[in-house]
Amino acid sequence: MKNADAPRLFITGSTGELGRLVVSELLKRVPASSIVAGVRSVDHDVARQIAAEGIELRIADYSRPDTLLTAFTGIDRLLLISSSADHDRVGQHRNVIEAAKASDVRLFAYTSLLHADTSVLGLGEDHRRTEALLKASGLPVVLLRHGWYMENHMASVSPALRYGAVIGSAGEGRFSTATRADFAEAAAVVLSTENQAGRIYELAGDQSYSLADLADAIATSAGKPIAYKDMPGAAFKNALVGMGLPESTAELIADSDVAASKGALEDNDRQLSALIDRPTASYRQVVEQTVRGLAQPHPTGSGRICS
């Protein structure tokens, strides 16, 4: 049974790729009765799986402030997983922040962007505006600034095997990626640990690599030649659209590559591995696992994706 004094922990976007991992990591640290999972619908396979663990579900839709006010009642610590909306992301975040303030949340954790205050990524503006809203709110805040997800690059493996090349616009820029599982564990550590308010964590993988390194890792794992083909950002975006990605997603990926060519996605401070007390995932090992997983024919993705 949960201790009456134990903090109640709320995870927004709990059925998403990152959210479900955060919930799983929290279950290793706190009783299920301490966790509240925010979902847009309880009629969802992942939501039902979460509920089966003994975790309370509450409807929390970023675009519906009335659901947020109800959902955050009695919550002590809240994790806002950044919205994936193409439009009005900051407006959705504002709704969450205002509801959290009205509900007297004692700690507000936000998944921001690596070095958001100085980042040249197009994504950086929304994160800077959200961080500004949090600062103005007066809430006790901890910022979890995420680097690039390794899974974004693993979506390049299948096309690389098919066409013999990894394409991009990052030049010799390096990415300090980590897996969603690494980032999820960090969030669970922060939510289940005292005295986190006011901290800013720049979270990135232990290893940095270029897209040429990524191509080499795929080639080594697959036993076939794979090259890296660098191209201008506009041409890369058009190529991604031609592969079937939505234009907004292609724009985001191409912009991120160009920013990476300027060093925006490299970080060597190893704050993430220090927080989770273990090394972050090795990109070469994850590439090898991904190549093995593609050994049997099945439908494949069209290119890199982002979260």
ZADO-1210 file (C-alpha; in nm, 4 decimals, padded with zeros to 6 digits):
<atoms>
<atom x="00.0000" y="00.0000" z="00.0000" code="MET" pos="1"/>
<atom x="00.1248" y="00.3494" z="-00.0822" code="LYS" pos="2"/>
<atom x="00.2530" y="00.5656" z="00.1999" code="ASN" pos="3"/>
<atom x="00.0095" y="00.8549" z="00.2425" code="ALA" pos="4"/>
<atom x="00.3044" y="01.0959" z="00.2375" code="ASP" pos="5"/>
<atom x="00.4547" y="00.9582" z="-00.0843" code="ALA" pos="6"/>
<atom x="00.4395" y="01.2108" z="-00.3702" code="PRO" pos="7"/>
<atom x="00.1934" y="01.1553" z="-00.6529" code="ARG" pos="8"/>
<atom x="00.3738" y="01.1503" z="-00.9868" code="LEU" pos="9"/>
<atom x="00.1965" y="01.2457" z="-01.3106" code="PHE" pos="10"/>
<atom x="00.3246" y="01.1576" z="-01.6588" code="ILE" pos="11"/>
<atom x="00.1683" y="01.3375" z="-01.9540" code="THR" pos="12"/>
<atom x="00.1540" y="01.1589" z="-02.2881" code="GLY" pos="13"/>
<atom x="00.1832" y="00.8230" z="-02.1141" code="SER" pos="14"/>
<atom x="00.0844" y="00.6192" z="-02.4190" code="THR" pos="15"/>
<atom x="00.3518" y="00.7788" z="-02.6380" code="GLY" pos="16"/>
<atom x="00.6867" y="00.6205" z="-02.7187" code="GLU" pos="17"/>
<atom x="00.8705" y="00.8102" z="-02.4456" code="LEU" pos="18"/>
<atom x="00.5851" y="00.8287" z="-02.1949" code="GLY" pos="19"/>
<atom x="00.5265" y="00.4547" z="-02.1757" code="ARG" pos="20"/>
<atom x="00.8989" y="00.4033" z="-02.1067" code="LEU" pos="21"/>
<atom x="00.8956" y="00.6619" z="-01.8276" code="VAL" pos="22"/>
<atom x="00.6024" y="00.4821" z="-01.6667" code="VAL" pos="23"/>
<atom x="00.7878" y="00.1496" z="-01.6890" code="SER" pos="24"/>
<atom x="01.0986" y="00.3002" z="-01.5296" code="GLU" pos="25"/>
<atom x="00.8972" y="00.4574" z="-01.2490" code="LEU" pos="26"/>
<atom x="00.7455" y="00.1192" z="-01.1671" code="LEU" pos="27"/>
<atom x="01.0979" y="00.0023" z="-01.0789" code="LYS" pos="28"/>
<atom x="01.1280" y="00.2836" z="-00.8246" code="ARG" pos="29"/>
<atom x="00.7908" y="00.3640" z="-00.6729" code="VAL" pos="30"/>
<atom x="00.4618" y="00.1803" z="-00.6093" code="PRO" pos="31"/>
<atom x="00.2104" y="00.1805" z="-00.8925" code="ALA" pos="32"/>
<atom x="-00.0288" y="00.3636" z="-00.6630" code="SER" pos="33"/>
<atom x="00.2069" y="00.6647" z="-00.6640" code="SER" pos="34"/>
<atom x="00.1851" y="00.7032" z="-01.0424" code="ILE" pos="35"/>
<atom x="-00.0883" y="00.8729" z="-01.2438" code="VAL" pos="36"/>
<atom x="-00.0768" y="00.8336" z="-01.6220" code="ALA" pos="37"/>
<atom x="-00.2108" y="01.1102" z="-01.8412" code="GLY" pos="38"/>
<atom x="-00.3819" y="00.9833" z="-02.1570" code="VAL" pos="39"/>
<atom x="-00.6016" y="01.1321" z="-02.4256" code="ARG" pos="40"/>
<atom x="-00.8214" y="00.8226" z="-02.4269" code="SER" pos="41"/>
<atom x="-00.8572" y="00.5221" z="-02.1989" code="VAL" pos="42"/>
<atom x="-00.9696" y="00.3207" z="-02.5032" code="ASP" pos="43"/>
<atom x="-00.6143" y="00.2548" z="-02.6175" code="HIS" pos="44"/>
<atom x="-00.4125" y="-00.0666" z="-02.5991" code="ASP" pos="45"/>
<atom x="-00.1184" y="00.0971" z="-02.4196" code="VAL" pos="46"/>
<atom x="-00.3527" y="00.2751" z="-02.1782" code="ALA" pos="47"/>
<atom x="-00.5121" y="-00.0568" z="-02.0912" code="ARG" pos="48"/>
<atom x="-00.1691" y="-00.2120" z="-02.0360" code="GLN" pos="49"/>
<atom x="-00.0758" y="00.0725" z="-01.8025" code="ILE" pos="50"/>
<atom x="-00.3995" y="00.0361" z="-01.6082" code="ALA" pos="51"/>
<atom x="-00.3347" y="-00.3376" z="-01.5736" code="ALA" pos="52"/>
<atom x="-00.0218" y="-00.2464" z="-01.3746" code="GLU" pos="53"/>
<atom x="-00.2421" y="-00.0832" z="-01.1118" code="GLY" pos="54"/>
<atom x="-00.1744" y="00.2712" z="-01.2332" code="ILE" pos="55"/>
<atom x="-00.4518" y="00.5300" z="-01.2314" code="GLU" pos="56"/>
<atom x="-00.5426" y="00.6753" z="-01.5712" code="LEU" pos="57"/>
<atom x="-00.6649" y="01.0318" z="-01.6112" code="ARG" pos="58"/>
<atom x="-00.7678" y="01.2103" z="-01.9290" code="ILE" pos="59"/>
<atom x="-00.5179" y="01.4901" z="-01.9953" code="ALA" pos="60"/>
<atom x="-00.5362" y="01.6483" z="-02.3396" code="ASP" pos="61"/>
<atom x="-00.2915" y="01.9352" z="-02.3966" code="TYR" pos="62"/>
<atom x="-00.5475" y="02.1154" z="-02.6121" code="SER" pos="63"/>
<atom x="-00.8321" y="02.0813" z="-02.3569" code="ARG" pos="64"/>
<atom x="-00.7508" y="02.2844" z="-02.0426" code="PRO" pos="65"/>
<atom x="-01.0581" y="02.1545" z="-01.8588" code="ASP" pos="66"/>
<atom x="-00.9185" y="01.8001" z="-01.8673" code="THR" pos="67"/>
<atom x="-00.5836" y="01.9217" z="-01.7353" code="LEU" pos="68"/>
<atom x="-00.7295" y="02.0977" z="-01.4330" code="LEU" pos="69"/>
<atom x="-00.9126" y="01.7809" z="-01.3358" code="THR" pos="70"/>
<atom x="-00.6180" y="01.5529" z="-01.4119" code="ALA" pos="71"/>
<atom x="-00.3671" y="01.7441" z="-01.1990" code="PHE" pos="72"/>
<atom x="-00.5741" y="01.7466" z="-00.8804" code="THR" pos="73"/>
<atom x="-00.3633" y="01.6139" z="-00.5927" code="GLY" pos="74"/>
<atom x="-00.0484" y="01.5804" z="-00.8048" code="ILE" pos="75"/>
<atom x="00.2883" y="01.6608" z="-00.6478" code="ASP" pos="76"/>
<atom x="00.5333" y="01.6110" z="-00.9344" code="ARG" pos="77"/>
<atom x="00.4508" y="01.6375" z="-01.3022" code="LEU" pos="78"/>
<atom x="00.6403" y="01.5532" z="-01.6194" code="LEU" pos="79"/>
<atom x="00.5412" y="01.7437" z="-01.9317" code="LEU" pos="80"/>
<atom x="00.6591" y="01.5504" z="-02.2347" code="ILE" pos="81"/>
<atom x="00.6879" y="01.8063" z="-02.5113" code="SER" pos="82"/>
<atom x="00.3963" y="01.8082" z="-02.7547" code="SER" pos="83"/>
<atom x="00.4542" y="01.6601" z="-03.0989" code="SER" pos="84"/>
<atom x="00.2001" y="01.8966" z="-03.2554" code="ALA" pos="85"/>
<atom x="00.3161" y="02.0757" z="-03.5703" code="ASP" pos="86"/>
<atom x="00.1173" y="02.3857" z="-03.4799" code="HIS" pos="87"/>
<atom x="00.0619" y="02.5717" z="-03.1501" code="ASP" pos="88"/>
<atom x="00.2991" y="02.3512" z="-02.9508" code="ARG" pos="89"/>
<atom x="00.3697" y="02.6435" z="-02.7176" code="VAL" pos="90"/>
<atom x="-00.0022" y="02.7081" z="-02.6700" code="GLY" pos="91"/>
<atom x="-00.0525" y="02.3475" z="-02.5642" code="GLN" pos="92"/>
<atom x="00.2402" y="02.3725" z="-02.3243" code="HIS" pos="93"/>
<atom x="00.0934" y="02.6936" z="-02.1823" code="ARG" pos="94"/>
<atom x="-00.2290" y="02.5081" z="-02.1044" code="ASN" pos="95"/>
<atom x="-00.0354" y="02.2442" z="-01.9093" code="VAL" pos="96"/>
<atom x="00.1697" y="02.5029" z="-01.7200" code="ILE" pos="97"/>
<atom x="-00.1343" y="02.7090" z="-01.6204" code="GLU" pos="98"/>
<atom x="-00.3221" y="02.3995" z="-01.5018" code="ALA" pos="99"/>
<atom x="-00.0203" y="02.2814" z="-01.3033" code="ALA" pos="100"/>
<atom x="00.0096" y="02.6208" z="-01.1345" code="LYS" pos="101"/>
<atom x="-00.3606" y="02.6254" z="-01.0509" code="ALA" pos="102"/>
<atom x="-00.3233" y="02.2760" z="-00.9031" code="SER" pos="103"/>
<atom x="-00.0231" y="02.3711" z="-00.6856" code="ASP" pos="104"/>
<atom x="00.2070" y="02.1131" z="-00.8438" code="VAL" pos="105"/>
<atom x="00.5273" y="02.1035" z="-00.6375" code="ARG" pos="106"/>
<atom x="00.7687" y="02.0073" z="-00.9151" code="LEU" pos="107"/>
<atom x="00.7292" y="02.0572" z="-01.2890" code="PHE" pos="108"/>
<atom x="00.9689" y="01.8627" z="-01.5128" code="ALA" pos="109"/>
<atom x="00.9840" y="01.9467" z="-01.8827" code="TYR" pos="110"/>
<atom x="01.1501" y="01.7603" z="-02.1707" code="THR" pos="111"/>
<atom x="01.3191" y="02.0489" z="-02.3474" code="SER" pos="112"/>
<atom x="01.5915" y="02.0519" z="-02.6155" code="LEU" pos="113"/>
<atom x="01.9661" y="02.0126" z="-02.5666" code="LEU" pos="114"/>
<atom x="02.1127" y="02.3607" z="-02.5002" code="HIS" pos="115"/>
<atom x="01.7735" y="02.5103" z="-02.5791" code="ALA" pos="116"/>
<atom x="01.8848" y="02.8576" z="-02.4716" code="ASP" pos="117"/>
<atom x="02.1455" y="02.8746" z="-02.7502" code="THR" pos="118"/>
<atom x="02.0355" y="02.6064" z="-02.9983" code="SER" pos="119"/>
<atom x="02.0178" y="02.6952" z="-03.3674" code="VAL" pos="120"/>
<atom x="01.7672" y="02.4166" z="-03.4366" code="LEU" pos="121"/>
<atom x="01.4304" y="02.5343" z="-03.5595" code="GLY" pos="122"/>
<atom x="01.2795" y="02.3329" z="-03.2738" code="LEU" pos="123"/>
<atom x="01.4693" y="02.5500" z="-03.0297" code="GLY" pos="124"/>
<atom x="01.2324" y="02.8452" z="-03.0501" code="GLU" pos="125"/>
<atom x="00.9318" y="02.6550" z="-02.9141" code="ASP" pos="126"/>
<atom x="01.1420" y="02.5140" z="-02.6322" code="HIS" pos="127"/>
<atom x="01.2844" y="02.8566" z="-02.5434" code="ARG" pos="128"/>
<atom x="00.9351" y="03.0034" z="-02.5349" code="ARG" pos="129"/>
<atom x="00.8136" y="02.7171" z="-02.3149" code="THR" pos="130"/>
<atom x="01.1086" y="02.7582" z="-02.0785" code="GLU" pos="131"/>
<atom x="01.0272" y="03.1301" z="-02.0578" code="ALA" pos="132"/>
<atom x="00.6663" y="03.0489" z="-01.9678" code="LEU" pos="133"/>
<atom x="00.7878" y="02.8131" z="-01.6967" code="LEU" pos="134"/>
<atom x="01.0205" y="03.0760" z="-01.5534" code="LYS" pos="135"/>
<atom x="00.7398" y="03.3324" z="-01.5475" code="ALA" pos="136"/>
<atom x="00.4975" y="03.0868" z="-01.3857" code="SER" pos="137"/>
<atom x="00.6843" y="03.0700" z="-01.0561" code="GLY" pos="138"/>
<atom x="00.6508" y="02.6910" z="-01.0521" code="LEU" pos="139"/>
<atom x="00.9396" y="02.4828" z="-00.9140" code="PRO" pos="140"/>
<atom x="01.0903" y="02.3590" z="-01.2413" code="VAL" pos="141"/>
<atom x="01.3512" y="02.1059" z="-01.3525" code="VAL" pos="142"/>
<atom x="01.4533" y="02.1078" z="-01.7184" code="LEU" pos="143"/>
<atom x="01.5412" y="01.7815" z="-01.8916" code="LEU" pos="144"/>
<atom x="01.7034" y="01.9072" z="-02.2108" code="ARG" pos="145"/>
<atom x="01.7088" y="01.6154" z="-02.4524" code="HIS" pos="146"/>
<atom x="01.9605" y="01.5563" z="-02.7267" code="GLY" pos="147"/>
<atom x="01.8791" y="01.3660" z="-03.0463" code="TRP" pos="148"/>
<atom x="01.7073" y="01.0306" z="-03.0097" code="TYR" pos="149"/>
<atom x="01.9113" y="00.7407" z="-03.1448" code="MET" pos="150"/>
<atom x="01.5903" y="00.5899" z="-03.2830" code="GLU" pos="151"/>
<atom x="01.5738" y="00.8815" z="-03.5290" code="ASN" pos="152"/>
<atom x="01.8913" y="00.7524" z="-03.6901" code="HIS" pos="153"/>
<atom x="01.7925" y="00.3875" z="-03.6699" code="MET" pos="154"/>
<atom x="01.5095" y="00.4713" z="-03.9110" code="ALA" pos="155"/>
<atom x="01.7852" y="00.5295" z="-04.1682" code="SER" pos="156"/>
<atom x="01.9071" y="00.1713" z="-04.1488" code="VAL" pos="157"/>
<atom x="01.6462" y="00.0095" z="-04.3719" code="SER" pos="158"/>
<atom x="01.6754" y="00.2668" z="-04.6545" code="PRO" pos="159"/>
<atom x="02.0554" y="00.2505" z="-04.6250" code="ALA" pos="160"/>
<atom x="02.0487" y="-00.1253" z="-04.6744" code="LEU" pos="161"/>
<atom x="01.8154" y="-00.0863" z="-04.9693" code="ARG" pos="162"/>
<atom x="01.9997" y="00.1939" z="-05.1497" code="TYR" pos="163"/>
<atom x="02.3553" y="00.1545" z="-05.0208" code="GLY" pos="164"/>
<atom x="02.3704" y="00.5002" z="-04.8681" code="ALA" pos="165"/>
<atom x="02.2815" y="00.7128" z="-04.5687" code="VAL" pos="166"/>
<atom x="02.1754" y="01.0587" z="-04.6840" code="ILE" pos="167"/>
<atom x="02.1785" y="01.3789" z="-04.4832" code="GLY" pos="168"/>
<atom x="02.2916" y="01.7397" z="-04.4484" code="SER" pos="169"/>
<atom x="02.5057" y="01.7201" z="-04.1364" code="ALA" pos="170"/>
<atom x="02.8457" y="01.7276" z="-04.3070" code="GLY" pos="171"/>
<atom x="03.1037" y="01.6267" z="-04.0475" code="GLU" pos="172"/>
<atom x="02.8773" y="01.7350" z="-03.7611" code="GLY" pos="173"/>
<atom x="02.8472" y="01.4927" z="-03.4736" code="ARG" pos="174"/>
<atom x="02.5425" y="01.3663" z="-03.2844" code="PHE" pos="175"/>
<atom x="02.5571" y="01.2688" z="-02.9156" code="SER" pos="176"/>
<atom x="02.2490" y="01.0486" z="-02.9273" code="THR" pos="177"/>
<atom x="02.0864" y="00.8321" z="-02.6641" code="ALA" pos="178"/>
<atom x="01.7909" y="00.5965" z="-02.6794" code="THR" pos="179"/>
<atom x="01.4449" y="00.6859" z="-02.5574" code="ARG" pos="180"/>
<atom x="01.5005" y="00.4272" z="-02.2847" code="ALA" pos="181"/>
<atom x="01.8041" y="00.6251" z="-02.1640" code="ASP" pos="182"/>
<atom x="01.6061" y="00.9492" z="-02.1542" code="PHE" pos="183"/>
<atom x="01.3081" y="00.7783" z="-01.9899" code="ALA" pos="184"/>
<atom x="01.5259" y="00.6412" z="-01.7124" code="GLU" pos="185"/>
<atom x="01.6642" y="00.9900" z="-01.6497" code="ALA" pos="186"/>
<atom x="01.3123" y="01.1293" z="-01.6163" code="ALA" pos="187"/>
<atom x="01.2169" y="00.8535" z="-01.3728" code="ALA" pos="188"/>
<atom x="01.5260" y="00.9214" z="-01.1627" code="VAL" pos="189"/>
<atom x="01.4460" y="01.2931" z="-01.1440" code="VAL" pos="190"/>
<atom x="01.0781" y="01.2404" z="-01.0609" code="LEU" pos="191"/>
<atom x="01.1577" y="00.9923" z="-00.7846" code="SER" pos="192"/>
<atom x="01.4414" y="01.1955" z="-00.6280" code="THR" pos="193"/>
<atom x="01.4179" y="01.4867" z="-00.3858" code="GLU" pos="194"/>
<atom x="01.5536" y="01.8401" z="-00.4372" code="ASN" pos="195"/>
<atom x="01.5319" y="01.8664" z="-00.8156" code="GLN" pos="196"/>
<atom x="01.3736" y="02.2107" z="-00.8492" code="ALA" pos="197"/>
<atom x="01.5940" y="02.4656" z="-01.0233" code="GLY" pos="198"/>
<atom x="01.8156" y="02.2110" z="-01.1983" code="ARG" pos="199"/>
<atom x="01.8918" y="02.2029" z="-01.5696" code="ILE" pos="200"/>
<atom x="02.0141" y="01.8754" z="-01.7151" code="TYR" pos="201"/>
<atom x="02.1787" y="01.8777" z="-02.0582" code="GLU" pos="202"/>
<atom x="02.1115" y="01.5167" z="-02.1555" code="LEU" pos="203"/>
<atom x="02.3060" y="01.3494" z="-02.4350" code="ALA" pos="204"/>
<atom x="02.4713" y="01.0191" z="-02.5133" code="GLY" pos="205"/>
<atom x="02.8229" y="00.9257" z="-02.4077" code="ASP" pos="206"/>
<atom x="02.9325" y="00.8650" z="-02.7677" code="GLN" pos="207"/>
<atom x="02.9200" y="01.1152" z="-03.0487" code="SER" pos="208"/>
<atom x="02.9298" y="01.0143" z="-03.4134" code="TYR" pos="209"/>
<atom x="02.8972" y="01.1619" z="-03.7601" code="SER" pos="210"/>
<atom x="02.6596" y="01.0322" z="-04.0244" code="LEU" pos="211"/>
<atom x="02.9642" y="00.8872" z="-04.2008" code="ALA" pos="212"/>
<atom x="03.0296" y="00.6921" z="-03.8799" code="ASP" pos="213"/>
<atom x="02.6673" y="00.5792" z="-03.8820" code="LEU" pos="214"/>
<atom x="02.7032" y="00.4582" z="-04.2419" code="ALA" pos="215"/>
<atom x="03.0189" y="00.2704" z="-04.1456" code="ASP" pos="216"/>
<atom x="02.8428" y="00.1041" z="-03.8523" code="ALA" pos="217"/>
<atom x="02.5584" y="-00.0100" z="-04.0796" code="ILE" pos="218"/>
<atom x="02.8084" y="-00.1384" z="-04.3361" code="ALA" pos="219"/>
<atom x="03.0018" y="-00.3297" z="-04.0724" code="THR" pos="220"/>
<atom x="02.6860" y="-00.4877" z="-03.9282" code="SER" pos="221"/>
<atom x="02.5365" y="-00.5739" z="-04.2665" code="ALA" pos="222"/>
<atom x="02.8594" y="-00.6820" z="-04.4367" code="GLY" pos="223"/>
<atom x="02.7939" y="-00.4646" z="-04.7408" code="LYS" pos="224"/>
<atom x="02.9161" y="-00.1233" z="-04.8599" code="PRO" pos="225"/>
<atom x="02.7197" y="00.1718" z="-04.7235" code="ILE" pos="226"/>
<atom x="02.8307" y="00.5292" z="-04.7975" code="ALA" pos="227"/>
<atom x="02.7289" y="00.8630" z="-04.6505" code="TYR" pos="228"/>
<atom x="02.5985" y="01.1079" z="-04.9092" code="LYS" pos="229"/>
<atom x="02.5943" y="01.4666" z="-04.7900" code="ASP" pos="230"/>
<atom x="02.3660" y="01.7141" z="-04.9652" code="MET" pos="231"/>
<atom x="02.2277" y="02.0656" z="-04.9171" code="PRO" pos="232"/>
<atom x="01.9436" y="02.0960" z="-04.6672" code="GLY" pos="233"/>
<atom x="01.6792" y="02.1751" z="-04.9305" code="ALA" pos="234"/>
<atom x="01.7780" y="01.8760" z="-05.1417" code="ALA" pos="235"/>
<atom x="01.7734" y="01.6484" z="-04.8375" code="PHE" pos="236"/>
<atom x="01.4279" y="01.7705" z="-04.7420" code="LYS" pos="237"/>
<atom x="01.2995" y="01.7053" z="-05.0943" code="ASN" pos="238"/>
<atom x="01.4499" y="01.3567" z="-05.0875" code="ALA" pos="239"/>
<atom x="01.2726" y="01.2782" z="-04.7615" code="LEU" pos="240"/>
<atom x="00.9417" y="01.4030" z="-04.8986" code="VAL" pos="241"/>
<atom x="01.0010" y="01.1840" z="-05.2021" code="GLY" pos="242"/>
<atom x="01.0437" y="00.8870" z="-04.9676" code="MET" pos="243"/>
<atom x="00.6998" y="00.9548" z="-04.8241" code="GLY" pos="244"/>
<atom x="00.7654" y="01.1659" z="-04.5146" code="LEU" pos="245"/>
<atom x="00.5274" y="01.4541" z="-04.4400" code="PRO" pos="246"/>
<atom x="00.6749" y="01.7882" z="-04.5429" code="GLU" pos="247"/>
<atom x="00.6782" y="01.9198" z="-04.1865" code="SER" pos="248"/>
<atom x="00.8730" y="01.6157" z="-04.0662" code="THR" pos="249"/>
<atom x="01.1146" y="01.6365" z="-04.3583" code="ALA" pos="250"/>
<atom x="01.1695" y="02.0057" z="-04.2851" code="GLU" pos="251"/>
<atom x="01.2435" y="01.9337" z="-03.9199" code="LEU" pos="252"/>
<atom x="01.4936" y="01.6563" z="-03.9992" code="ILE" pos="253"/>
<atom x="01.6769" y="01.8573" z="-04.2647" code="ALA" pos="254"/>
<atom x="01.6938" y="02.1611" z="-04.0364" code="ASP" pos="255"/>
<atom x="01.8285" y="01.9454" z="-03.7543" code="SER" pos="256"/>
<atom x="02.0992" y="01.8013" z="-03.9787" code="ASP" pos="257"/>
<atom x="02.2097" y="02.1479" z="-04.0849" code="VAL" pos="258"/>
<atom x="02.2178" y="02.2539" z="-03.7196" code="ALA" pos="259"/>
<atom x="02.4195" y="01.9428" z="-03.6340" code="ALA" pos="260"/>
<atom x="02.6767" y="02.0489" z="-03.8946" code="SER" pos="261"/>
<atom x="02.7284" y="02.3545" z="-03.6717" code="LYS" pos="262"/>
<atom x="02.7723" y="02.1473" z="-03.3550" code="GLY" pos="263"/>
<atom x="02.4212" y="02.1893" z="-03.2170" code="ALA" pos="264"/>
<atom x="02.3641" y="01.8208" z="-03.1340" code="LEU" pos="265"/>
<atom x="02.7007" y="01.7297" z="-02.9840" code="GLU" pos="266"/>
<atom x="02.7616" y="01.7359" z="-02.6095" code="ASP" pos="267"/>
<atom x="03.0406" y="01.5614" z="-02.4223" code="ASN" pos="268"/>
<atom x="02.9540" y="01.6390" z="-02.0593" code="ASP" pos="269"/>
<atom x="02.7926" y="01.2983" z="-01.9969" code="ARG" pos="270"/>
<atom x="02.5271" y="01.4361" z="-01.7638" code="GLN" pos="271"/>
<atom x="02.2830" y="01.1681" z="-01.8807" code="LEU" pos="272"/>
<atom x="02.5011" y="00.8708" z="-01.7900" code="SER" pos="273"/>
<atom x="02.5861" y="01.0359" z="-01.4575" code="ALA" pos="274"/>
<atom x="02.2150" y="01.0772" z="-01.3808" code="LEU" pos="275"/>
<atom x="02.1207" y="00.7183" z="-01.4658" code="ILE" pos="276"/>
<atom x="02.4450" y="00.5787" z="-01.3190" code="ASP" pos="277"/>
<atom x="02.5341" y="00.3691" z="-01.6242" code="ARG" pos="278"/>
<atom x="02.6720" y="00.4246" z="-01.9742" code="PRO" pos="279"/>
<atom x="02.4218" y="00.5276" z="-02.2382" code="THR" pos="280"/>
<atom x="02.3475" y="00.2870" z="-02.5229" code="ALA" pos="281"/>
<atom x="02.6209" y="00.2248" z="-02.7799" code="SER" pos="282"/>
<atom x="02.5112" y="00.3364" z="-03.1272" code="TYR" pos="283"/>
<atom x="02.7094" y="00.0579" z="-03.2921" code="ARG" pos="284"/>
<atom x="02.5368" y="-00.2040" z="-03.0792" code="GLN" pos="285"/>
<atom x="02.1961" y="-00.0536" z="-03.1522" code="VAL" pos="286"/>
<atom x="02.2778" y="-00.0464" z="-03.5249" code="VAL" pos="287"/>
<atom x="02.3753" y="-00.4134" z="-03.5078" code="GLU" pos="288"/>
<atom x="02.0491" y="-00.5009" z="-03.3311" code="GLN" pos="289"/>
<atom x="01.8519" y="-00.3011" z="-03.5877" code="THR" pos="290"/>
<atom x="02.0223" y="-00.4728" z="-03.8819" code="VAL" pos="291"/>
<atom x="01.9518" y="-00.8138" z="-03.7259" code="ARG" pos="292"/>
<atom x="01.5890" y="-00.7159" z="-03.6781" code="GLY" pos="293"/>
<atom x="01.5615" y="-00.6336" z="-04.0469" code="LEU" pos="294"/>
<atom x="01.7043" y="-00.9678" z="-04.1554" code="ALA" pos="295"/>
<atom x="01.3554" y="-01.1058" z="-04.2274" code="GLN" pos="296"/>
<atom x="01.1550" y="-00.9214" z="-04.4960" code="PRO" pos="297"/>
<atom x="00.8805" y="-00.6991" z="-04.3610" code="HIS" pos="298"/>
<atom x="00.7445" y="-00.3496" z="-04.4320" code="PRO" pos="299"/>
<atom x="01.0089" y="-00.0848" z="-04.3670" code="THR" pos="300"/>
<atom x="01.0099" y="00.2843" z="-04.2956" code="GLY" pos="301"/>
<atom x="01.0930" y="00.5485" z="-04.5495" code="SER" pos="302"/>
<atom x="01.3692" y="00.7346" z="-04.3679" code="GLY" pos="303"/>
<atom x="01.4724" y="00.9057" z="-04.0510" code="ARG" pos="304"/>
<atom x="01.1992" y="01.0189" z="-03.8210" code="ILE" pos="305"/>
<atom x="01.1911" y="01.2389" z="-03.5172" code="CYS" pos="306"/>
<atom x="01.0019" y="01.2503" z="-03.1914" code="SER" pos="307"/>
</atoms>
